[in-house]
Amino acid sequence: TSLAQDPWVISPKFPLSSLHPRASLAKMSPLRRAVARASEVALPLRKTSRRDMQRLGSYPVPAEAYLWWLNRFQVPGGEIKQSFSPYQQKIMWQWFWNAPARWYWRLSKWAWPIGVPYLIIYIFAYKSCEADVESGIRAKAWW
């Protein structure tokens, strides 16, 4: 057989690019090409068939479920019902229980480097100056 009769050889009348589904994309501008690609991705692979979308039988919906559905954006009863799970209790109990120890450690850690020098300055510098001023006022004023 010759090449012209071989069915697997593509003739010049039908170039290879014409067989590809995105062949027309190559001739478009880059923006149009991006929009076309995005719209391809966004489309579902195939629509659900009418047979699969058809509802089987009738489903009775209780009145309270219907009201809950209507009020699904509201808080039922007007109050916020909260729960405190055992795991939250376990975590927060430890945190609250250890709080005094944490603060004792924090305060005792800074007691000598900061607390004691401030206390000494307050007693010996500020209070002694205050006492000197008071004695000077009492020396000059008799009432």
C-alpha positions in Angstrom: 0.0 0.0 0.0 1.1 3.5 -0.7 1.2 6.3 1.9 -1.7 8.0 0.3 -4.0 5.0 0.9 -2.8 4.3 4.5 -5.6 5.4 6.9 -3.1 6.2 9.7 -1.3 8.9 7.6 -2.8 12.3 8.0 -3.2 14.1 4.8 -2.2 17.8 4.3 -5.9 18.7 4.0 -6.5 17.9 7.7 -3.5 19.1 9.8 -2.9 17.4 13.1 -3.8 20.5 15.1 -7.4 20.4 13.7 -7.9 17.0 15.4 -7.0 18.3 18.9 -10.0 19.7 20.9 -8.0 22.7 21.9 -6.7 23.5 18.4 -8.8 26.6 18.2 -7.3 27.8 21.5 -3.9 28.2 19.9 -5.2 30.9 17.5 -6.9 33.0 20.3 -5.4 35.8 22.4 -3.9 34.7 25.7 -6.7 36.3 27.7 -9.4 34.5 25.7 -7.4 31.3 26.0 -7.3 31.6 29.8 -11.1 32.3 30.0 -11.8 29.4 27.8 -9.6 27.1 29.9 -11.3 28.3 33.1 -14.7 27.8 31.8 -13.8 24.3 30.7 -12.6 23.5 34.2 -15.7 25.0 35.9 -18.1 22.9 33.9 -19.2 19.6 35.4 -18.2 16.5 33.6 -21.8 15.7 32.8 -25.2 16.7 34.1 -27.1 14.5 36.5 -29.7 12.5 34.5 -33.4 13.2 35.0 -33.9 9.7 36.2 -31.4 10.3 39.1 -32.8 13.7 39.9 -36.4 12.4 40.2 -37.7 12.2 43.7 -38.7 8.7 44.8 -42.0 8.8 46.8 -43.2 11.4 49.1 -41.4 12.3 52.4 -43.5 13.6 55.2 -41.8 16.5 56.9 -42.9 17.1 60.5 -44.1 20.6 61.3 -41.3 21.3 63.8 -38.7 20.3 61.3 -40.3 22.6 58.8 -40.2 25.5 61.3 -36.6 24.7 62.2 -35.8 24.9 58.5 -37.6 28.2 58.1 -35.7 29.6 61.2 -32.4 28.1 60.3 -30.7 31.5 60.4 -32.2 32.3 63.9 -31.3 31.1 67.3 -34.1 28.7 68.4 -35.9 30.0 71.4 -34.1 33.3 71.3 -31.3 32.1 73.7 -27.9 30.8 72.9 -27.4 27.2 74.1 -23.8 26.5 74.8 -22.2 23.3 76.0 -18.9 22.8 77.8 -17.3 19.6 76.6 -15.3 17.4 79.0 -12.2 18.1 76.9 -12.6 21.8 77.3 -13.2 21.3 81.1 -10.0 19.2 81.3 -7.9 21.9 79.6 -9.4 24.9 81.4 -9.5 23.2 84.8 -5.7 22.7 84.6 -5.2 26.3 83.5 -7.3 27.8 86.3 -5.9 25.4 88.9 -2.3 26.2 88.0 -2.9 30.0 87.8 -1.8 30.8 91.4 1.3 28.7 91.0 2.1 30.5 87.7 1.7 33.9 89.2 3.7 33.0 92.3 6.5 31.8 90.0 6.4 34.9 87.9 6.4 37.3 90.9 9.0 35.3 92.8 11.2 35.2 89.7 11.4 39.0 89.6 11.4 39.5 93.4 15.1 39.8 94.0 16.3 41.5 90.7 13.5 44.1 90.6 11.2 44.0 93.6 13.8 44.3 96.4 15.8 47.1 94.8 12.6 49.1 94.2 11.6 48.5 97.8 14.9 49.7 99.0 14.8 52.8 96.9 11.3 53.5 98.0 12.1 53.2 101.7 15.6 54.8 101.9 15.3 57.4 99.2 11.7 58.5 98.8 10.5 58.1 102.4 13.7 59.6 103.9 13.3 62.7 101.6 9.7 62.9 102.6 10.6 62.8 106.3 13.2 65.5 105.8 10.7 67.8 104.1 8.2 67.2 106.9 10.7 67.9 109.6 11.8 71.1 107.8 8.2 72.3 107.6 7.6 71.6 111.3 10.8 73.4 112.3 9.6 76.6 110.6 5.9 76.6 111.3 4.6 76.3 114.9 0.9 75.5 114.1 
